[in-house]
Amino acid sequence: MPIVLVCLILVYAALAGFVWFHHKTRNDKPYPIKTELAILAPALLVHGIVLFLPVAQDRIVVMGFGYAVSLIVWLMLTMYWTGSFFYCLRGLQLLLYPCVVLSLLLGVLFPGNMSAYQISDWPFMLHIGTSLLAYGLFGIVTLLAVLILLLNHDLHKKRFSPLVSFLPPLLSLEKLMFQGMWAGFLLLTYSVVSGTFFTEDVFGQPVHFSHKTIFGIVSWLIYGGLLLKHSMTAWRGKKAAVWTIIGFLSLMLAYVGSKFVLQIILNR
């Protein structure tokens, strides 16, 4: 399986180069999104088989650090591939593919302890599933927030750059960011509620406020506050983008960050 992952990393790196080349090349030809998606589709299929083959064979979910990282980036890529048929996501690839390559390299170098869970425990699996989907969505939302900050910077400099001509309009990016945030917030709400108040049903143990629970609640409050303020005052711009990134950092500390500390640094 590591050989397959190395091949996938090379494909994603090639896609990153493909996108950056077209981003830097100023011409009147439209970006070949169909070519990119056609290359991405088989890579996603192979990536998905690698991830879900153990589930189908042994009816378990492996949740080591490397596996969790690979699963989250796969979900992000799948959301991007699917969303590209309905929305203009041009520019997202500039950050998405490099992040995927770095994440998979991190997962290959630091696989972590291969803890496994039986998929027969449906309350637990539903909690894990919604949490991972929320991670994927907020990962996409965070990349959109970074693009908004970069585009804001270039527009305020009043200079023509390849980024300005390549990205969709600023208002379109902000609209996509908040739409994705709403979907992720609903998933995160279920994850936080099930993991905090119904922990005995989900995990088989009484409720306790660990660092994972605390950071999860903090990120939920940040995203909830962002959506509330946006709904009431149409708040947007750089501050909204910055708080979106802060919310994701808190979410990272809740799950992936805790796995990295426990499994890689502390070797537990």
LOTI-888228 format. One record per residue: residue number from 1; y, x, z of N, C-alpha, C in turn. Coordinates in pm, whole numbers, padded with zeros to 5 digits. Each point is the difference from the previous one (the first is absolute). Example, Ala and Ser with C-alpha at 12.3 -4.5 7.8 and 13.67 -1.06 7.14 Angstrom:
[pt 1; [-00569; 01319; 00780]; [00119; -00089; 00000]; [00120; 00090; 00000]]
[pt 2; [00105; -00035; -00072]; [00119; 00082; 00006]; [00109; -00077; 00073]]
! end
This chain:
[pt 1; [-00122; 00080; 00000]; [00122; -00080; 00000]; [00128; 00084; 00000]]
[pt 2; [00005; 00116; 00072]; [00122; 00082; -00008]; [00033; 00043; -00141]]
[pt 3; [-00102; 00025; -00086]; [00026; 00040; -00139]; [00070; -00114; -00074]]
[pt 4; [-00046; -00121; 00024]; [00062; -00116; -00064]; [00145; -00015; 00045]]
[pt 5; [00023; 00022; 00129]; [00137; -00011; 00052]; [00091; 00107; -00059]]
[pt 6; [-00054; 00120; -00020]; [00079; 00107; -00063]; [00037; -00041; -00142]]
[pt 7; [-00095; -00060; -00074]; [00028; -00047; -00136]; [00107; -00109; 00002]]
[pt 8; [-00008; -00089; 00098]; [00100; -00106; 00011]; [00138; 00059; 00030]]
[pt 9; [00004; 00100; 00086]; [00127; 00066; 00031]; [00061; 00060; -00126]]
[pt 10; [-00084; 00062; -00084]; [00049; 00059; -00125]; [00055; -00107; -00095]]
[pt 11; [-00069; -00116; -00006]; [00047; -00110; -00086]; [00134; -00053; 00049]]
[pt 12; [00011; -00022; 00131]; [00125; -00051; 00055]; [00113; 00103; -00016]]
[pt 13; [-00033; 00128; 00012]; [00101; 00104; -00021]; [00046; 00001; -00146]]
[pt 14; [-00095; -00021; -00093]; [00036; -00007; -00142]; [00089; -00120; -00027]]
[pt 15; [-00029; -00113; 00064]; [00085; -00119; -00015]; [00140; 00026; 00056]]
[pt 16; [00007; 00073; 00111]; [00130; 00036; 00057]; [00081; 00083; -00100]]
[pt 17; [-00067; 00097; -00063]; [00068; 00081; -00101]; [00042; -00081; -00121]]
[pt 18; [-00084; -00094; -00041]; [00028; -00088; -00113]; [00127; -00082; 00026]]
[pt 19; [00010; -00058; 00121]; [00116; -00082; 00035]; [00127; 00085; 00011]]
[pt 20; [-00011; 00115; 00066]; [00117; 00085; 00017]; [00050; 00054; -00134]]
[pt 21; [-00090; 00028; -00093]; [00041; 00046; -00132]; [00084; -00106; -00070]]
[pt 22; [-00047; -00126; 00003]; [00075; -00108; -00065]; [00129; -00032; 00076]]
[pt 23; [00000; 00022; 00129]; [00120; -00024; 00080]; [00109; 00102; -00036]]
[pt 24; [-00040; 00125; -00022]; [00097; 00105; -00030]; [00042; 00003; -00147]]
[pt 25; [-00084; -00056; -00088]; [00029; 00002; -00144]; [00088; -00118; -00035]]
[pt 26; [00120; 00026; -00042]; [00093; -00107; -00036]; [-00021; -00037; -00146]]
[pt 27; [-00054; -00117; -00024]; [-00015; -00050; -00137]; [00010; -00151; 00002]]
[pt 28; [00006; -00057; -00119]; [00016; -00146; -00011]; [-00132; -00075; 00000]]
[pt 29; [-00112; 00073; 00005]; [-00129; -00066; -00002]; [-00031; -00059; 00137]]
[pt 30; [-00058; -00121; 00005]; [-00035; -00058; 00130]; [-00112; 00078; 00068]]
[pt 31; [-00001; -00004; 00132]; [-00104; 00071; 00074]; [-00136; -00060; -00030]]
[pt 32; [-00103; 00082; -00031]; [-00133; -00051; -00039]; [-00082; -00045; 00122]]
[pt 33; [00041; -00109; 00060]; [-00067; -00050; 00120]; [-00145; -00039; -00027]]
[pt 34; [-00028; -00053; -00121]; [-00138; -00040; -00031]; [-00094; 00119; -00004]]
[pt 35; [00050; 00112; -00051]; [-00081; 00122; -00002]; [-00031; 00047; 00141]]
[pt 36; [00102; -00002; 00085]; [-00020; 00042; 00139]; [-00101; -00088; 00071]]
[pt 37; [00015; -00132; -00014]; [-00091; -00093; 00067]; [-00142; 00012; -00054]]
[pt 38; [-00014; 00031; -00130]; [-00133; 00016; -00059]; [-00070; 00124; 00056]]
[pt 39; [00076; 00105; 00030]; [-00058; 00120; 00061]; [-00031; -00024; 00148]]
[pt 40; [00088; -00074; 00067]; [-00016; -00026; 00143]; [-00120; -00090; 00029]]
[pt 41; [-00028; -00096; -00088]; [-00106; -00099; 00025]; [-00136; 00064; 00029]]
[pt 42; [-00054; 00088; -00088]; [-00131; 00060; 00032]; [00003; 00088; 00124]]
[pt 43; [00114; 00067; 00026]; [00010; 00081; 00122]; [-00008; -00088; 00124]]
[pt 44; [00067; -00115; -00004]; [-00009; -00095; 00111]; [-00141; -00052; 00019]]
[pt 45; [-00069; -00025; -00110]; [-00138; -00051; 00007]; [-00091; 00102; 00067]]
[pt 46; [00007; 00125; -00044]; [-00082; 00105; 00060]; [00037; 00021; 00147]]
[pt 47; [00128; 00002; 00027]; [00050; 00016; 00137]; [-00055; -00112; 00089]]
[pt 48; [00003; -00124; -00050]; [-00050; -00114; 00076]; [-00150; 00009; 00024]]
[pt 49; [-00076; 00046; -00100]; [-00145; 00015; 00016]; [-00032; 00101; 00109]]
[pt 50; [00073; 00112; -00001]; [-00020; 00103; 00103]; [00024; -00057; 00139]]
[pt 51; [00102; -00084; 00013]; [00036; -00055; 00131]; [-00096; -00109; 00047]]
[pt 52; [-00043; -00086; -00093]; [-00075; -00119; 00041]; [-00152; 00013; -00018]]
[pt 53; [-00047; 00109; -00058]; [-00144; 00020; -00013]; [-00070; 00007; 00136]]
[pt 54; [00055; 00075; 00099]; [-00064; -00001; 00133]; [-00003; -00138; 00064]]
[pt 55; [00103; -00079; -00026]; [00005; -00136; 00056]; [-00113; -00085; -00057]]
[pt 56; [-00019; 00008; -00133]; [-00105; -00078; -00066]; [-00140; 00047; 00039]]
[pt 57; [-00017; 00132; 00014]; [-00132; 00055; 00028]; [-00042; -00019; 00146]]
[pt 58; [00090; 00035; 00092]; [-00036; 00002; 00143]; [00061; -00115; 00080]]
[pt 59; [00081; -00082; -00068]; [00068; -00112; 00066]; [00080; 00046; 00122]]
[pt 60; [00070; 00112; -00018]; [00088; 00052; 00103]; [00133; 00040; -00065]]
[pt 61; [00103; 00008; 00082]; [00130; 00051; -00044]; [00024; 00132; 00072]]
[pt 62; [00017; 00107; -00078]; [00027; 00132; 00056]; [00151; 00014; 00016]]
[pt 63; [00044; 00036; 00122]; [00144; 00004; 00026]; [00044; 00135; 00055]]
[pt 64; [-00052; 00110; -00060]; [00053; 00131; 00033]; [00139; 00015; -00058]]
[pt 65; [00072; 00105; 00041]; [00138; 00020; -00043]; [00009; 00010; -00152]]
[pt 66; [-00083; 00084; -00061]; [00005; 00019; -00145]; [-00031; -00127; -00076]]
[pt 67; [-00100; -00075; 00047]; [-00036; -00126; -00065]; [00113; -00101; 00011]]
[pt 68; [00060; -00010; 00118]; [00108; -00096; 00022]; [00119; 00030; -00091]]
[pt 69; [00036; 00128; -00013]; [00111; 00039; -00086]; [-00031; -00034; -00146]]
[pt 70; [-00123; 00033; -00043]; [-00040; -00027; -00139]; [00001; -00150; -00029]]
[pt 71; [-00044; -00081; 00096]; [-00003; -00144; -00019]; [00140; -00058; -00010]]
[pt 72; [00092; 00049; 00082]; [00138; -00050; -00003]; [00067; 00034; -00133]]
[pt 73; [-00016; 00125; -00048]; [00064; 00036; -00127]; [-00065; -00073; -00116]]
[pt 74; [-00130; -00029; 00010]; [-00066; -00080; -00104]; [00060; -00141; -00004]]
[pt 75; [00023; -00059; 00117]; [00061; -00132; 00006]; [00142; 00003; -00059]]
[pt 76; [00075; 00105; 00030]; [00135; 00012; -00056]; [-00004; 00009; -00152]]
[pt 77; [-00092; 00081; -00053]; [-00012; 00013; -00145]; [-00045; -00131; -00065]]
[pt 78; [-00092; -00070; 00066]; [-00048; -00128; -00053]; [00112; -00103; -00003]]
[pt 79; [00081; -00002; 00106]; [00114; -00091; 00005]; [00101; 00034; -00109]]
[pt 80; [00022; 00130; -00021]; [00093; 00041; -00106]; [-00054; -00039; -00137]]
[pt 81; [-00128; 00026; -00025]; [-00061; -00031; -00131]; [00008; -00151; -00027]]
[pt 82; [-00036; -00080; 00100]; [00003; -00145; -00017]; [00143; -00051; -00013]]
[pt 83; [00089; 00050; 00086]; [00138; -00047; -00002]; [00075; 00035; -00128]]
[pt 84; [-00044; 00107; -00069]; [00068; 00042; -00123]; [-00011; -00103; -00111]]
[pt 85; [-00098; -00090; 00009]; [-00014; -00105; -00101]; [00097; -00116; 00025]]
[pt 86; [00061; -00004; 00119]; [00086; -00112; 00036]; [00144; 00042; 00031]]
[pt 87; [00018; 00125; 00041]; [00133; 00048; 00038]; [00031; 00131; -00073]]
[pt 88; [00127; 00031; -00008]; [00043; 00130; -00053]; [-00001; 00100; 00115]]
[pt 89; [-00105; 00080; 00008]; [-00014; 00097; 00108]; [00026; 00142; -00050]]
[pt 90; [00066; 00011; -00112]; [00029; 00131; -00057]; [00081; 00085; 00098]]
[pt 91; [-00044; 00120; 00021]; [00064; 00090; 00094]; [-00079; 00019; 00127]]
[pt 92; [-00077; -00102; 00038]; [-00082; 00010; 00120]; [-00103; 00112; -00013]]
[pt 93; [-00046; 00023; -00124]; [-00102; 00103; -00024]; [00052; 00140; 00032]]
[pt 94; [00132; 00019; -00011]; [00058; 00132; 00027]; [-00034; 00049; 00140]]
[pt 95; [-00007; -00092; 00094]; [-00034; 00033; 00138]; [-00145; -00030; 00032]]
[pt 96; [-00056; -00104; -00063]; [-00133; -00047; 00035]; [-00108; 00105; -00030]]
[pt 97; [-00001; 00053; -00121]; [-00107; 00094; -00036]; [00006; 00129; 00081]]
[pt 98; [00117; 00062; 00019]; [00002; 00118; 00088]; [-00047; -00030; 00142]]
[pt 99; [00038; -00117; 00054]; [-00045; -00038; 00134]; [-00151; -00019; 00004]]
[pt 100; [-00056; -00058; -00105]; [-00145; -00020; -00007]; [-00072; 00134; -00004]]
[pt 101; [00050; 00092; -00082]; [-00063; 00132; -00010]; [00003; 00072; 00135]]
[pt 102; [00116; 00000; 00066]; [00013; 00066; 00130]; [-00089; -00067; 00105]]
[pt 103; [-00006; -00133; -00002]; [-00081; -00073; 00097]; [-00149; 00029; -00017]]
[pt 104; [-00046; 00002; -00126]; [-00141; 00027; -00025]; [-00036; 00145; 00033]]
[pt 105; [00091; 00093; -00029]; [-00024; 00139; 00039]; [-00013; 00011; 00152]]
[pt 106; [00086; -00072; 00071]; [-00006; -00001; 00145]; [-00132; -00058; 00048]]
[pt 107; [-00046; -00108; -00067]; [-00125; -00063; 00037]; [-00121; 00088; -00027]]
[pt 108; [00003; 00076; -00112]; [-00110; 00090; -00034]; [-00005; 00118; 00097]]
[pt 109; [00117; 00056; 00033]; [00006; 00116; 00089]; [-00030; -00037; 00145]]
[pt 110; [00040; -00122; 00041]; [-00020; -00044; 00138]; [-00071; -00136; 00001]]
[pt 111; [-00131; -00002; -00025]; [-00071; -00128; -00007]; [-00006; -00074; 00133]]
[pt 112; [00002; 00074; 00112]; [-00008; -00065; 00130]; [-00142; -00040; 00035]]
[pt 113; [-00015; -00063; 00115]; [-00132; -00046; 00044]; [-00036; -00130; -00068]]
[pt 114; [-00123; -00009; -00050]; [-00041; -00116; -00079]; [-00049; -00114; 00089]]
[pt 115; [00089; -00062; 00072]; [-00038; -00117; 00080]; [-00022; -00119; -00092]]
[pt 116; [-00105; -00078; 00027]; [-00037; -00111; -00088]; [-00009; -00130; 00080]]
[pt 117; [00028; -00111; -00068]; [-00004; -00132; 00063]; [-00082; -00095; -00085]]
[pt 118; [-00081; -00082; 00066]; [-00082; -00099; -00072]; [00090; -00109; -00058]]
[pt 119; [-00026; -00039; -00124]; [00085; -00102; -00063]; [-00039; -00141; 00043]]
[pt 120; [-00102; -00012; 00086]; [-00039; -00133; 00048]; [00099; -00054; 00103]]
[pt 121; [00082; 00087; 00058]; [00099; -00042; 00100]; [00125; -00047; -00074]]
[pt 122; [00002; -00129; -00040]; [00105; -00051; -00088]; [00138; -00003; 00062]]
[pt 123; [00019; -00035; 00129]; [00135; 00007; 00057]; [00058; 00142; -00007]]
[pt 124; [-00086; 00100; 00028]; [00045; 00138; -00007]; [00031; 00040; -00143]]
[pt 125; [-00087; -00039; -00095]; [00021; 00036; -00140]; [00125; -00065; -00057]]
[pt 126; [00028; -00125; 00042]; [00121; -00068; -00046]; [00124; 00071; 00053]]
[pt 127; [-00008; 00046; 00124]; [00112; 00075; 00058]; [00022; 00131; -00077]]
[pt 128; [-00106; 00072; -00027]; [00010; 00127; -00073]; [00051; -00025; -00142]]
[pt 129; [-00053; -00105; -00066]; [00039; -00030; -00138]; [00148; -00033; -00013]]
[pt 130; [00050; -00085; 00089]; [00142; -00036; -00006]; [00089; 00119; 00035]]
[pt 131; [-00047; 00083; 00092]; [00078; 00119; 00037]; [00013; 00095; -00118]]
[pt 132; [-00111; 00025; -00071]; [00003; 00092; -00114]; [00084; -00056; -00115]]
[pt 133; [-00011; -00131; -00025]; [00082; -00062; -00104]; [00148; 00010; 00035]]
[pt 134; [00032; -00019; 00128]; [00140; 00014; 00045]; [00047; 00144; -00021]]
[pt 135; [-00086; 00096; 00031]; [00034; 00140; -00023]; [00031; 00026; -00147]]
[pt 136; [-00087; -00051; -00088]; [00022; 00021; -00142]; [00130; -00061; -00048]]
[pt 137; [00027; -00123; 00041]; [00123; -00067; -00041]; [00124; 00071; 00053]]
[pt 138; [-00002; 00037; 00128]; [00115; 00067; 00058]; [00016; 00142; -00056]]
[pt 139; [-00110; 00060; -00045]; [00011; 00128; -00068]; [00079; -00014; -00129]]
[pt 140; [-00031; -00105; -00079]; [00074; -00027; -00124]; [00146; -00033; 00032]]
[pt 141; [00021; -00084; 00102]; [00136; -00039; 00040]; [00082; 00123; 00041]]
[pt 142; [-00063; 00092; 00070]; [00070; 00121; 00045]; [00039; 00088; -00118]]
[pt 143; [-00087; 00013; -00099]; [00034; 00077; -00120]; [00116; -00065; -00074]]
[pt 144; [00002; -00134; -00005]; [00114; -00070; -00059]; [00129; 00029; 00077]]
[pt 145; [-00011; 00007; 00134]; [00118; 00031; 00082]; [00052; 00140; -00029]]
[pt 146; [-00092; 00095; -00020]; [00041; 00137; -00034]; [00070; 00002; -00136]]
[pt 147; [-00054; -00075; -00097]; [00063; -00009; -00131]; [00141; -00061; 00009]]
[pt 148; [00015; -00099; 00086]; [00132; -00062; 00019]; [00100; 00102; 00054]]
[pt 149; [-00043; 00082; 00095]; [00089; 00102; 00055]; [00037; 00103; -00107]]
[pt 150; [-00098; 00041; -00081]; [00028; 00098; -00105]; [00093; -00057; -00107]]
[pt 151; [-00025; -00126; -00035]; [00085; -00064; -00102]; [00141; -00022; 00053]]
[pt 152; [00010; -00042; 00125]; [00132; -00015; 00063]; [00077; 00131; -00002]]
[pt 153; [-00068; 00108; 00030]; [00064; 00132; 00003]; [00055; 00037; -00138]]
[pt 154; [-00083; -00019; -00104]; [00043; 00036; -00135]; [00113; -00090; -00050]]
[pt 155; [-00007; -00129; 00033]; [00104; -00093; -00045]; [00134; 00031; 00068]]
[pt 156; [-00004; 00038; 00128]; [00125; 00031; 00070]; [00060; 00132; -00047]]
[pt 157; [-00086; 00088; -00054]; [00051; 00125; -00058]; [00065; -00024; -00136]]
[pt 158; [-00019; -00121; -00052]; [00056; -00041; -00130]; [-00038; 00098; -00111]]
[pt 159; [-00128; 00036; 00001]; [-00046; 00090; -00104]; [-00123; -00060; -00067]]
[pt 160; [-00016; 00031; -00126]; [-00117; -00048; -00074]; [-00116; 00095; 00028]]
[pt 161; [-00109; -00055; 00050]; [-00117; 00082; 00027]; [-00122; -00068; -00060]]
[pt 162; [-00108; 00076; -00026]; [-00124; -00062; -00051]; [-00052; -00110; 00091]]
[pt 163; [00024; 00016; 00132]; [-00049; -00100; 00096]; [00068; -00134; -00022]]
[pt 164; [00132; 00002; -00021]; [00075; -00125; -00019]; [-00046; -00072; -00125]]
[pt 165; [-00025; 00073; -00106]; [-00042; -00063; -00125]; [-00145; -00044; 00004]]
[pt 166; [-00082; 00063; 00084]; [-00144; -00030; 00004]; [-00032; -00118; 00092]]
[pt 167; [00071; -00011; 00113]; [-00030; -00103; 00098]; [00054; -00136; -00041]]
[pt 168; [-00059; -00108; 00051]; [00059; -00133; -00019]; [00133; -00009; 00075]]
[pt 169; [00077; -00107; -00020]; [00127; -00015; 00073]; [-00022; -00001; 00151]]
[pt 170; [00103; 00042; 00073]; [-00009; 00010; 00146]; [-00036; -00133; 00065]]
[pt 171; [00062; -00108; -00046]; [-00028; -00132; 00058]; [-00146; -00041; -00021]]
[pt 172; [-00057; 00038; -00113]; [-00141; -00031; -00026]; [-00091; 00075; 00096]]
[pt 173; [00031; 00126; 00027]; [-00079; 00079; 00095]; [00008; -00060; 00140]]
[pt 174; [00120; -00042; 00040]; [00017; -00058; 00133]; [-00073; -00133; 00012]]
[pt 175; [00002; -00079; -00107]; [-00071; -00127; 00001]; [-00151; 00023; 00014]]
[pt 176; [-00052; 00097; -00074]; [-00143; 00033; 00010]; [-00035; 00050; 00140]]
[pt 177; [00089; 00080; 00058]; [-00025; 00054; 00134]; [-00016; -00111; 00102]]
[pt 178; [00089; -00097; -00001]; [-00007; -00107; 00098]; [-00114; -00098; -00029]]
[pt 179; [-00033; -00021; -00127]; [-00115; -00084; -00031]; [-00129; 00062; 00052]]
[pt 180; [-00014; 00131; -00023]; [-00117; 00070; 00051]; [-00003; 00002; 00152]]
[pt 181; [00118; 00011; 00061]; [00008; 00003; 00145]; [-00045; -00132; 00062]]
[pt 182; [00036; -00112; -00064]; [-00043; -00130; 00050]; [-00153; -00011; 00001]]
[pt 183; [-00063; 00040; -00111]; [-00147; -00007; -00009]; [-00064; 00093; 00104]]
[pt 184; [00053; 00122; 00012]; [-00054; 00093; 00098]; [00021; -00047; 00143]]
[pt 185; [00115; -00065; 00025]; [00030; -00048; 00136]; [-00098; -00109; 00043]]
[pt 186; [-00037; -00087; -00092]; [-00098; -00105; 00033]; [-00135; 00061; 00036]]
[pt 187; [-00042; 00099; -00077]; [-00126; 00069; 00030]; [00008; 00076; 00132]]
[pt 188; [00113; 00068; 00021]; [00018; 00076; 00123]; [00005; -00092; 00122]]
[pt 189; [00057; -00120; -00016]; [00005; -00095; 00111]; [-00140; -00037; 00047]]
[pt 190; [-00089; -00030; -00097]; [-00139; -00030; 00038]; [-00065; 00119; 00068]]
[pt 191; [00023; 00120; -00055]; [-00061; 00121; 00055]; [00046; 00026; 00142]]
[pt 192; [00132; -00014; 00025]; [00054; 00025; 00133]; [-00049; -00106; 00099]]
[pt 193; [00002; -00126; -00041]; [-00043; -00109; 00089]; [-00148; 00014; 00034]]
[pt 194; [-00084; 00023; -00102]; [-00144; 00011; 00025]; [-00033; 00125; 00080]]
[pt 195; [00072; 00108; -00023]; [-00028; 00125; 00070]; [00058; 00006; 00140]]
[pt 196; [00095; -00090; 00031]; [00065; 00003; 00131]; [-00046; -00113; 00091]]
[pt 197; [00002; -00122; -00051]; [-00026; -00116; 00084]; [-00143; -00051; -00009]]
[pt 198; [-00072; 00037; -00106]; [-00139; -00043; -00013]; [-00092; 00122; -00007]]
[pt 199; [00039; 00103; 00074]; [-00074; 00126; -00007]; [-00143; -00012; 00050]]
[pt 200; [-00026; -00093; 00094]; [-00136; -00017; 00051]; [-00092; -00056; -00107]]
[pt 201; [00054; -00093; -00084]; [-00080; -00055; -00108]; [-00017; 00101; -00114]]
[pt 202; [00105; 00079; -00025]; [-00002; 00093; -00114]; [-00074; 00129; 00035]]
[pt 203; [00036; 00061; 00115]; [-00055; 00131; 00036]; [-00106; -00007; 00110]]
[pt 204; [-00015; -00119; 00060]; [-00100; -00012; 00105]; [00041; 00064; 00131]]
[pt 205; [00131; 00014; 00024]; [00049; 00060; 00123]; [00132; -00064; 00038]]
[pt 206; [00036; 00001; 00129]; [00125; -00063; 00044]; [00121; 00067; -00062]]
[pt 207; [00112; -00073; -00001]; [00122; 00052; -00059]; [00053; 00120; 00079]]
[pt 208; [00043; 00104; -00073]; [00069; 00113; 00061]; [00101; 00053; -00100]]
[pt 209; [00115; 00038; 00051]; [00110; 00042; -00087]; [-00007; 00151; -00023]]
[pt 210; [-00073; 00037; -00104]; [-00011; 00140; -00039]; [00120; 00037; -00087]]
[pt 211; [00011; 00129; -00035]; [00108; 00044; -00088]; [-00009; -00069; -00136]]
[pt 212; [-00123; -00028; -00045]; [-00019; -00070; -00128]; [00060; -00139; 00006]]
[pt 213; [-00026; -00072; 00109]; [00055; -00135; 00017]; [00152; 00003; 00009]]
[pt 214; [00053; 00095; 00075]; [00145; 00007; 00021]; [00072; 00030; -00131]]
[pt 215; [-00048; 00100; -00076]; [00065; 00034; -00127]; [-00016; -00113; -00102]]
[pt 216; [-00113; -00071; 00005]; [-00019; -00115; -00088]; [00101; -00110; 00028]]
[pt 217; [00022; -00029; 00128]; [00097; -00102; 00038]; [00142; 00044; -00036]]
[pt 218; [00033; 00129; 00021]; [00132; 00052; -00034]; [00027; -00016; -00150]]
[pt 219; [-00098; 00035; -00084]; [00018; -00014; -00145]; [00014; -00148; -00038]]
[pt 220; [-00076; -00087; 00068]; [00010; -00144; -00027]; [00140; -00051; 00033]]
[pt 221; [00056; 00046; 00112]; [00135; -00040; 00040]; [00105; 00052; -00100]]
[pt 222; [-00019; 00122; -00048]; [00095; 00057; -00097]; [00000; -00081; -00129]]
[pt 223; [-00119; -00026; -00054]; [-00009; -00076; -00125]; [00046; -00144; 00020]]
[pt 224; [-00035; -00059; 00114]; [00046; -00136; 00027]; [00151; -00007; 00009]]
[pt 225; [00062; 00098; 00066]; [00146; 00003; 00010]; [00066; 00020; -00136]]
[pt 226; [-00060; 00086; -00084]; [00053; 00021; -00135]; [-00002; -00128; -00081]]
[pt 227; [-00113; -00070; 00004]; [-00014; -00123; -00079]; [00092; -00110; 00052]]
[pt 228; [00014; -00008; 00133]; [00087; -00102; 00058]; [00146; 00025; -00039]]
[pt 229; [00044; 00125; 00011]; [00138; 00031; -00035]; [00026; -00019; -00149]]
[pt 230; [-00100; 00037; -00082]; [00015; -00020; -00145]; [00008; -00148; -00034]]
[pt 231; [-00079; -00084; 00068]; [00001; -00144; -00027]; [00131; -00065; 00044]]
[pt 232; [00057; 00050; 00109]; [00120; -00063; 00054]; [00129; 00052; -00066]]
[pt 233; [00002; 00128; -00036]; [00125; 00058; -00049]; [-00013; 00067; -00136]]
[pt 234; [-00118; -00011; -00064]; [-00027; 00068; -00128]; [00021; 00150; 00013]]
[pt 235; [-00035; 00053; 00119]; [00017; 00143; 00028]; [-00087; 00085; -00091]]
[pt 236; [00056; 00104; -00056]; [-00074; 00091; -00087]; [00074; 00135; 00000]]
[pt 237; [-00036; 00088; -00091]; [00069; 00127; -00011]; [-00072; 00113; 00072]]
[pt 238; [00074; 00108; 00024]; [-00060; 00122; 00053]; [-00057; -00019; 00141]]
[pt 239; [00073; -00071; 00086]; [-00049; -00017; 00137]; [-00131; -00078; 00004]]
[pt 240; [-00011; -00103; -00083]; [-00125; -00076; -00007]; [-00114; 00089; -00048]]
[pt 241; [00027; 00085; -00098]; [-00103; 00091; -00052]; [-00042; 00100; 00107]]
[pt 242; [00097; 00053; 00076]; [-00032; 00097; 00104]; [-00087; -00064; 00109]]
[pt 243; [00034; -00122; 00042]; [-00079; -00068; 00103]; [-00139; -00036; -00052]]
[pt 244; [-00012; -00025; -00129]; [-00132; -00025; -00059]; [-00088; 00124; 00014]]
[pt 245; [00057; 00116; -00025]; [-00075; 00126; 00013]; [-00037; 00026; 00146]]
[pt 246; [00093; -00029; 00092]; [-00029; 00018; 00143]; [-00114; -00091; 00043]]
[pt 247; [-00001; -00124; -00049]; [-00109; -00092; 00033]; [-00134; 00053; -00046]]
[pt 248; [-00003; 00062; -00119]; [-00126; 00052; -00051]; [-00046; 00123; 00080]]
[pt 249; [00093; 00083; 00040]; [-00036; 00115; 00083]; [-00063; -00046; 00131]]
[pt 250; [00054; -00105; 00059]; [-00057; -00056; 00122]; [-00141; -00054; -00027]]
[pt 251; [-00017; -00064; -00114]; [-00132; -00053; -00037]; [-00100; 00113; -00022]]
[pt 252; [00046; 00111; -00060]; [-00086; 00116; -00021]; [-00047; 00058; 00134]]
[pt 253; [00090; 00005; 00096]; [-00036; 00051; 00132]; [-00102; -00091; 00069]]
[pt 254; [00004; -00129; -00032]; [-00090; -00094; 00064]; [-00145; 00019; -00042]]
[pt 255; [-00026; 00033; -00126]; [-00138; 00004; -00047]; [-00040; 00136; -00056]]
[pt 256; [00054; 00036; -00116]; [-00039; 00125; -00064]; [00041; 00119; 00086]]
[pt 257; [00120; -00007; 00059]; [00046; 00109; 00085]; [-00090; 00020; 00121]]
[pt 258; [-00043; -00112; 00060]; [-00087; 00012; 00117]; [-00136; 00056; -00039]]
[pt 259; [-00051; -00037; -00118]; [-00127; 00055; -00047]; [00013; 00151; -00025]]
[pt 260; [00111; 00043; -00057]; [00019; 00142; -00027]; [00002; 00079; 00132]]
[pt 261; [00073; -00050; 00099]; [00008; 00069; 00128]; [-00135; 00004; 00069]]
[pt 262; [-00070; -00115; 00005]; [-00126; -00008; 00073]; [-00112; 00076; -00071]]
[pt 263; [-00013; -00019; -00131]; [-00114; 00056; -00072]; [00022; 00141; -00050]]
[pt 264; [00123; 00034; -00039]; [00025; 00132; -00058]; [00050; 00099; 00104]]
[pt 265; [00104; -00039; 00074]; [00057; 00092; 00098]; [-00085; 00011; 00125]]
[pt 266; [-00038; -00117; 00057]; [-00077; 00001; 00125]; [-00151; 00001; -00025]]
[pt 267; [-00043; -00023; -00127]; [-00142; 00001; -00037]; [-00081; -00097; 00085]]
[pt 268; [00053; -00122; 00017]; [-00069; -00102; 00080]; [-00047; -00113; -00092]]
! end
